[in-house]
Amino acid sequence: MKKATIYTNENCGFCTTMKNKFKEQDVEFIEKERSDHADEWFEVSRLTGLPTFPTIEFNGEYYVPGRDFQNADQIINHIKNWDDNSNNVTNDIKLLEAFKTLTYTMNRSLNRLNQEIQQIKTKLDGNESNN
């Protein structure tokens, strides 16, 4: 199995949890603490657009908490089940899938926002008719 790289920050509790889980699950990794690898971390955070710790690099892809995984078990499962043959998927397909996911997520969020606005409007309309 290929090694993952975990970009960490010294005061990050989630980073400590992540490293401990990787060790418990026998997932090999290299730790790169932000202050020791400042230039590299700057490039990673610029590339992802999210300067969030712990960011994981595995097989040339970056995984950011909240965006790509919610907990250590999710990313560990992804790494352990990585199929080297999945690299046959072109970058265009990956980009298309990412765009579709983003569109889906934005649509869900906008629908929820619309529902909340309608509830507020209904309450306001009810208050006006009582006056």
N, C-alpha and C positions, 0 to 999 in steps of 0.2 A: 504494500500500500504506500502511496505517495505521502510525504509529510505535508501537513498544513502549516501555515504561518499564522500566528495569532499576534496582531498588533494590539498592544496593551498600554495602559496608563497606570502609573504606580498607585494611584488612589482609587482605582476602579474595582469595586466589589464584584461586579459581574465578570470582570476579567479573571479575578481569582477563582470564582465559581467555575468559569469556563475551563481554565487550566486544570483544576482539580477533576472535573468531569472527563476531560480528555485523558488524563492519567488513569482514572478509574476504568475507563473503557478501552485502554491500551491503544489510543489513537496517537500516533507520533506527531509531534509538532515542534516548531521552532518559535520561540517567543521573541518578539521585537518590541521592546519598550520604547515608547514615543521619544523620550528624552535622549536615548542612545542612538536612535535612528531617525532624527528629526527631518532630514531631507527626504528620506524615503517615505516617511509618514505624510509629509506635506504632499508628495505626489499621489499617494494612495487616496488621501482625503480630497484632493482636487479631482481625481478621476471619478470617485464615487459621488462626490458632491455632498457627502455626509461625514463629517469628522466625528464619528461615533466609535466608542470602544465597547467591546473588543471587535475589531474588524478581522475577518478571517479570509485568508487567501488560500485557495485550494485549486490546483490544476489550472492556474491562470485566471481564475474567476474570483471576484471579491464578494463576500457575504457580510452584510451589515445588519446588526440586530435591529429588530423592528421592521425592517424592510424585507429581509430575506429569511429570518428565523426569529422565533419568539423566545426560545430557550436553548440551553446547551444540547439537550437530547435531540432536537430537530436537526441541528447542524451536524452533530455526530452521526445520526442516522443517514443523512445525506452523504457524508464522507465515506462511511462504511459500505454504503450501497452504490458507490460510484462505479460506473461501468465505463472503462476506457473506450469502448466502442461508441459511447454516446457522443464522442468528439466528432463523429461523422456529421453531426448536425451543423449546418452552415451558420455563420454569424448572421446572415440575413434572416434565417428562420428564428434564431434566438431573439433578434431585435423585434421581429414581428410578434412573437409570443409575448415579449415584455411589453410591447405597445398594447396588445390586446388586453393583458392583465391590467395595465394602467388605466385603460379606457373603462374596463369593467368596474374597477375600484372607484374611479371618479364618478361613474354613473350611479353606483350604489350610494355614494356619499351625497351626491346632488339630490337623489330621490329622498333620502332621509332628511336632508335640509328642507326640501319642499314640504314634506309632511309636517315638520315642526313649524314652518311658517304658516301652513294652513291651520294648524291647531291654534296658533297665536291669533290669527285673523278671526277664527270662529269665536274665540273668547272675547276679542275686542268688539266684534259685531254684537255679541250677546250683551256686553256691558253698555253699548250705545242704545240698544233697544230698551234696556231697563231704566234709562235716564229719561 
